[in-house]
Amino acid sequence: MPSPVRVVVVDDQSPFRAAARAVIERADGFAFAGEAETGEAGVSLVVDVQPELVLMDIKLPGIDGIEATRRIDGRSVVFLCSTYAPDALPAGAADCGAAAYVHKEELSAELLARLWAEASLRP
């Protein structure tokens, strides 16, 4: 059996981090690997833990999730997560290196698995 996909959650809101952790723990083939409250702490955690996947909030204290994703620079697959409508994402979201955008209210074990499968098929 393959190793689970280790996931780090970077979000400044404790309720979302808890909700994301619950989703990850329910998703077959995924494992919660840690959490951070700021962009800088998220980048540092990714360097230390080396997760396969990061769920990254866009609006964070310090550097935002778009800049944090750039700094992760391919070490992990990043899914940006926020409450923005997809057509209202901030500048830089489309070209920061994130593999997908997830509206926070839509995050589910099924969506996580589907997006991971899609991201894994990309060259």
Residue pairs with C-beta under 8 A, 6 or more apart in sequence:
2 29
4 29
4 30
4 31
5 29
5 30
5 31
5 52
5 53
5 116
6 30
6 31
6 32
6 33
6 49
6 50
6 51
6 52
6 53
7 24
7 30
7 31
7 32
7 33
7 51
7 52
7 53
7 54
7 55
8 33
8 34
8 35
8 36
8 42
8 45
8 46
8 49
8 51
8 53
8 54
8 55
8 76
9 16
9 17
9 20
9 21
9 24
9 32
9 34
9 35
9 36
9 54
9 55
10 35
10 36
10 37
10 38
10 39
10 41
10 42
10 45
10 54
10 55
10 56
10 57
10 60
10 65
10 68
11 17
11 20
11 35
11 37
11 55
11 56
11 57
11 60
11 81
12 37
12 38
12 57
12 59
12 60
12 61
13 57
16 57
16 81
16 104
17 35
17 37
19 107
20 55
20 81
20 107
21 32
21 35
23 107
23 108
23 109
23 112
24 30
24 31
24 32
24 109
24 112
25 31
25 32
26 109
27 109
27 112
27 113
28 109
28 113
29 113
30 53
30 109
30 112
30 113
30 116
33 49
33 51
34 45
34 49
34 51
35 45
36 42
36 44
36 45
37 60
37 61
38 60
38 61
38 62
38 63
39 60
39 61
39 62
39 63
39 64
39 65
39 67
39 68
39 71
40 62
40 63
40 68
42 54
42 56
42 60
42 65
42 68
42 72
43 63
43 68
43 71
43 72
46 54
46 72
46 75
46 76
47 75
50 75
50 76
51 76
52 76
52 77
53 76
53 77
53 78
53 79
53 116
54 69
54 72
54 76
54 77
54 78
54 79
55 79
55 81
55 102
55 107
56 65
56 68
56 69
56 78
56 79
56 80
56 81
56 98
57 65
57 80
57 81
57 82
58 64
58 65
58 66
58 80
58 81
58 82
58 84
58 89
58 90
58 93
59 65
59 82
60 68
63 71
64 90
65 80
65 82
66 80
66 90
66 92
66 93
66 96
67 92
67 96
69 78
69 80
69 96
69 97
69 98
70 96
70 97
72 78
72 97
73 97
74 97
77 99
77 116
77 119
78 97
78 98
78 99
79 98
79 99
79 100
79 101
79 102
79 115
79 119
80 89
80 93
80 96
80 98
80 100
80 101
80 102
81 101
81 102
81 103
81 104
81 107
82 89
82 101
82 103
82 104
83 103
83 104
83 105
84 90
84 103
85 103
86 101
86 103
89 101
93 101
99 115
99 118
99 119
99 122
100 115
100 118
100 119
102 111
102 115
